[in-house]
Every structure is written in C-alpha cells, then in structure tokens.
C-alpha cells in the first residue's frame, strides 16, 4: 500500500515509522512530509532511506491509501482537502476534527466499525488520555453499564512532544548541577514537580484537555448520557501516562467480575497482584502496546463504585499504534 506520514520528524511521526514496521503493515511505498524546516531530513524504513518532503498544496497524495497526520490542528485543517482529494484516508492525530459529526472518532477495541463510515475520508484519532481510558472502560461498560466516570491523569512529558522530553532531561541535569532550570515548554519547572494544568483553561474551570476526555468519551462509546469529570496533571515521567479511574456502574460489580472482564478484553493486560507488588508503572511499560490495568478495588464511597489504575504508552496506544490499528481494522473489513 502507498502510505504517507505527515509530521514525520515529530515524536508521533517517528513512532509511526516504528509501529508500521513492528505491525508488519503492508507498505509498498512510503511518503514522508514535514515543514520547510524538516524537509530534506532522511529516515530509514525497512532498509531504505526516505527523504522528508515539504508539505504543499499539490498532488503529492495521489495514489496514497492511508495518510497518517500528526502535525498539529492548524496543519490538519489547512491541508485536509489536499490530503484527501484523490481518495486517501486521512487518519488525523490532532484535535481538529474529533467532534465533527461527519468524522468518526475511533478506538478499534471500542468502536472500530465507526471507521468504516467516513464520508469526508477523515478519521480522527482521539486524545491519548481518552484512548487509554475508553479501552479500559469498554469491558466494564459491556458488563454492568457505567453511569459516571471520575479520572485523574498523570501525564508524561512526552505527551507534549519531543521538545518537552528534552526539557525534562535538561532540567533534571541542570538541577543536579545546582543550576537554574530552563523553563520554556511548560508553565513551570516539571522536574521534581507536578503541574495540574494541561492545555488552556476554559470558562468552567476545566482545561481543554479535561474537556476533551468529557466530550470524546461520549462520542467514542456512543453514550451521550455518560458523564466524565477529569483532572489532568503533568508529571516528571518521560513516557507513558497513568490514570486513576473511578466508575459508577449501573449495577454492583464484584472485583472478581471486573478482573475477569479486564483479563478477557482486547488491548488490555491485567496486572493486579498488590501482595506481590504487581501493578502497572510507566517505568516498566514505556514502549509497550497495551493498556495495563491494576489496583482494582471496590469504591468505599459507593456500592456501585469501582476504582482501578491504568498505564499506557501515550505515543504508542495513545497515538501512533491506535492510528495504525484503525487502518488495520479497515483493511480487515475489506474496505
């Protein structure tokens, strides 16, 4: 298949190259696109060197089957017609189209069939925190229904891109040397700190990141009645997000029922043996594909409540892997 990656030099673009190879995706021709700054860069894919082209409004996407786009919302909006005009399916990692009624918002383990109905040839990849959460929510929702979700996220620096990871490393080294840390990417020093502020604040006191989880979860799970309240926090972890999740189910659910549901769910790995200190941690799970679930317990404040902890690599499942899985789902369906 003829595949394009837009934003090839970014953290997600680089991960897309690795995921396409790891997943043995059928790539016969690969096109890489970027800004004028990254144009001319060369990357190796399956033993061949591929040069990054500058993204322009021309016919470069003619014959492309899938275009994986991760270059920011403004770029996605500006070039969507260019990318899709010859029939390419644009799988977009930005927030540009996620809530458009005629653009499916897809997590294959949850609502894969939605990807088969994309009238604009655009499919949106959800926010990384939403992807991780809905993969874990799906088996509980199917088993006992869910009335409400409360979630606190612990988001790694890599969620803000390669430059954010570099800044965290730089700050840590500077502080170790007794120097004043460089603070550019985040509102405050991230090293040895946590920042309860991701994206901009909205009028209701929640950030856009938190509201993304509210709106996207409803759309993905086809559950407009499902309410989500989120607090999103940046933590000094290099890669892989963590989430503490509390759900209120329609009926009481035992911990054992929940464990069995998680263990059988696609895309989920159960890691829940506190007696042996077995629970998900980003230190050990960065670079892995699944959503890991542990610390499953009854909510002491609610007879229909359940609490659990998840960890997933947000560059993998939260971005690049989910995008590739969307394309795989479409191919498997014969579309």
Order of alpha helices (4+ residues) and beta strands (2+ residues): beta-alpha-beta-beta-beta-beta-alpha-beta-beta-alpha-beta-alpha-beta-alpha-beta-alpha-beta-beta-alpha-beta-alpha-beta-beta-alpha
